[in-house]
Amino acid sequence: MEIEVKGGESEILGREGWGEAGCGSECSGCCCCFGESGRRIYGLQYHPEVTHSPKGMETLKHFLFDVCGVSADWKMEDLMEEEIKVINNTVAADEHVICALSGGVDSTVAATLVHKAIGDRLHCIFVDNGLLRYKEQERVMDTFERDLHLPVTCVDASEQFLSQLKGVVDPETKRKIIGKEFINIFDQFAHELEKKHGKKPAFLVQGTLYPDVIESCPPPGTDRTHSHTIKSHHNVGGLPKDMKLKLIEPLKLLFKDEVRELGRILNVPVGFLKRHPFPGPGLAVRVLGDVTQGNALEVLRQVDEIFIQSIRDAGLYDSIWQAFAVFLPVRSVGVQGDKRTHSHVVALRAVTSQDGMTADWFNFEHKFLDDVSRKICNSVQGVNRVVQDITSKPPSTIEWE
Ligand SMILES: Nc1ncnc2c1ncn2[C@@H]1O[C@H](COP(=O)(O)OP(=O)(O)OP(=O)(O)O)[C@@H](O)[C@H]1O
């Protein structure tokens, strides 16, 4: 069996006295697993939970059910009830809670659960940062209000964000600017709620998932300890110290597919739960270079909408983890309507994945790509070339910036 072994950790294995040991085929014979059935001690030097590990799930099932003797009687309904109890015990009857909704699955499910627990003492905010997809604001606000009955304030801050991003091309700087603007807006929202209810919100709901917790957890042997601050920084770009908000993270023991299951129990529309992930910094990380230059955002919105709608029409949306278009900071020469053009180039990216940690590029049929490319060049002014991204993760990341 071939397995991927993380380098640099093999010296703790293969000590004398251990029983059976296995070797990795691609790592010069270093130990990749061992077992001592007498002492009932087992160890693995690879990630069985990763989809790329063959028989990983079988290995885990064998360990849990045959070795440890546990039974699979865990139910999502029980978790929901438990979390509601925890939320009610945490938030006193006169306290208020805020939640930043992105229109994504995680924050929506987290907010819906907290709303079920504490009702309208939950106050949600959705920010139009000028970096949203085609008609995104209307589409998500409609779902929040009509289907989920969530109390949501929509703030149009597009000018504020775009003016701060003018001339910025470095991806990290873009992310930091966006994170900082989000915080200013959340802070202002909290102040307004304080004026209205006479009390500052004490809690912030975040849609932290278990993979985020794992990623925030430092490797064993380092002096560091796990910190929630790491995730909150990751999530909303860092919270201002004077907000003093305590975190409510009801999904922090769940993986994405489990969050979707919880969402189904909470009656979040299935179409919404199946939405592809969308990055917090929005189209800013899909327009390479200065997002405010020319009509890059508008062009990208139109291209992206055509691509996604074509994927839906072809019945492929649910087979793809994430699909989107990227606006490239180059122009190419073309011939359109008997005229020479010097126009924009856009890239299409679609990947499959189980958890976003690794991903493979999606292999569209030739006809699909041909149709989409023609449709884009024929209907989006200023685009004369469409290319496809055919790299997996690794070596690339899913997003381009
Ligand atoms: N436009 C927005 N308005 C309000 N809050 C936002 C917005 N975009 C992102 N956020 C907040 O920042 C968090 C992190 O954004 P990111 O896109 O990385 O989310 P995520 O962890 O994938 O979760 P989700 O599935 O909810 O989008 C979101 O969960 C949400 O709380």
The ligand as an SDF file (V2000), in Angstrom:
LIG
                    3D

 31 33  0  0  0  0  0  0  0  0999 V2000
  -19.4000   39.9770    3.0840 N   0  0  0  0  0  0  0  0  0  0  0  0
  -19.3120   39.6330    4.3730 C   0  0  0  0  0  0  0  0  0  0  0  0
  -20.1240   40.2030    5.2970 N   0  0  0  0  0  0  0  0  0  0  0  0
  -20.0520   39.8750    6.5990 C   0  0  0  0  0  0  0  0  0  0  0  0
  -19.1850   38.9700    7.0830 N   0  0  0  0  0  0  0  0  0  0  0  0
  -18.3490   38.3680    6.2430 C   0  0  0  0  0  0  0  0  0  0  0  0
  -18.3570   38.6500    4.8390 C   0  0  0  0  0  0  0  0  0  0  0  0
  -17.4060   37.8940    4.2410 N   0  0  0  0  0  0  0  0  0  0  0  0
  -16.8260   37.1670    5.2240 C   0  0  0  0  0  0  0  0  0  0  0  0
  -17.3960   37.4350    6.4310 N   0  0  0  0  0  0  0  0  0  0  0  0
  -17.0650   36.8470    7.7440 C   0  0  0  0  0  0  0  0  0  0  0  0
  -15.7330   36.3540    7.7070 O   0  0  0  0  0  0  0  0  0  0  0  0
  -15.7350   34.9310    7.9290 C   0  0  0  0  0  0  0  0  0  0  0  0
  -14.6050   34.3220    7.1410 C   0  0  0  0  0  0  0  0  0  0  0  0
  -14.8240   34.4300    5.7470 O   0  0  0  0  0  0  0  0  0  0  0  0
  -14.5160   33.1680    4.8390 P   0  0  0  0  0  0  0  0  0  0  0  0
  -15.0480   33.4360    3.4800 O   0  0  0  0  0  0  0  0  0  0  0  0
  -13.0880   32.8070    5.0100 O   0  0  0  0  0  0  0  0  0  0  0  0
  -15.4920   32.1420    5.5260 O   0  0  0  0  0  0  0  0  0  0  0  0
  -15.5630   30.6070    5.7600 P   0  0  0  0  0  0  0  0  0  0  0  0
  -14.7280   30.2570    6.9540 O   0  0  0  0  0  0  0  0  0  0  0  0
  -15.3800   29.8740    4.4730 O   0  0  0  0  0  0  0  0  0  0  0  0
  -17.1220   30.5410    6.1850 O   0  0  0  0  0  0  0  0  0  0  0  0
  -18.4150   30.7730    5.2930 P   0  0  0  0  0  0  0  0  0  0  0  0
  -18.7760   29.4050    4.7440 O   0  0  0  0  0  0  0  0  0  0  0  0
  -19.4370   31.2820    6.2550 O   0  0  0  0  0  0  0  0  0  0  0  0
  -18.0990   31.7900    4.2070 O   0  0  0  0  0  0  0  0  0  0  0  0
  -17.1330   34.4580    7.5450 C   0  0  0  0  0  0  0  0  0  0  0  0
  -17.4810   33.2370    8.1770 O   0  0  0  0  0  0  0  0  0  0  0  0
  -17.9650   35.6330    8.0350 C   0  0  0  0  0  0  0  0  0  0  0  0
  -18.1590   35.5720    9.4390 O   0  0  0  0  0  0  0  0  0  0  0  0
  1  2  1  0
  2  3  1  0
  2  7  2  0
  3  4  2  0
  4  5  1  0
  5  6  2  0
  6  7  1  0
  6 10  1  0
  7  8  1  0
  8  9  2  0
  9 10  1  0
 10 11  1  0
 11 12  1  0
 11 30  1  0
 12 13  1  0
 13 14  1  0
 13 28  1  0
 14 15  1  0
 15 16  1  0
 16 17  2  0
 16 18  1  0
 16 19  1  0
 19 20  1  0
 20 21  2  0
 20 22  1  0
 20 23  1  0
 23 24  1  0
 24 25  2  0
 24 26  1  0
 24 27  1  0
 28 29  1  0
 28 30  1  0
 30 31  1  0
M  END
$$$$
